[in-house]
């Protein structure tokens, strides 16, 4: 609820990494690992901002942030083909009105 993210190992109750206030205090609505690149994950906050984290590039801050200003985004889901190395990765955004937008992710965050 405060924008904090913790990365845990299944065998320990203590986080390996923790990022406090990662969304400037906005509650996190959804978090999902990239299907095609294990070091990348996406975070959606309550203000309809999407943060892209690439732990191989920077493990302190997100590598990108994208605001979705047109309408409130209520959830997201990542799309991709894990068995292929094509690097296809997309994000489906469900908006408050019921509209669904699909956006493609840059190859640098999608290629294994």
Secondary structure, DSSP 8 states (H G I E B T S, - for coil): --S-EEEE-TT-SSEEEEETTTTTT--EEEEEE-SS-TTEEEEEETTSEEEEEETTT-SSS-SEEEE--SS-EEEEEEEE-TT--S--EEEEEEETTS-EEEEE--GGGT--
